[in-house]
Amino acid sequence: MAEEIVDLVIHVKVPKKYAETFRKDVEAMAWYLSHKDELFENMKKLKGIMKTDKSWKELKEEYYEGITG
């Protein structure tokens, strides 16, 4: 069952030099939350295919860092 997606506007005050980084981080988190079910399904399909010594947690963190970087 797909969750309903809504627009949300939040006004916050941050130092000017961090404004763009903050915006990108919030947008990346919103994207992740709206796609997490799909991402986990894809990760389940890949289980056992990838040869790595990394845990699922490490792979997930690297993926998240990749979309926020």
CORJOTA-V334400 format. One record per run of one state. SS is the DSSP state (hx for helix, st for strand, lp for the rest). FROM is the first residue (numbers start at 0). TO is the last residue. If there is no record, write none. Layout:
ss=SS from=FROM to=TO
ss=SS from=FROM to=TO
This chain:
ss=lp from=0 to=14
ss=hx from=15 to=45
ss=lp from=46 to=54
ss=hx from=55 to=67
ss=lp from=68 to=68
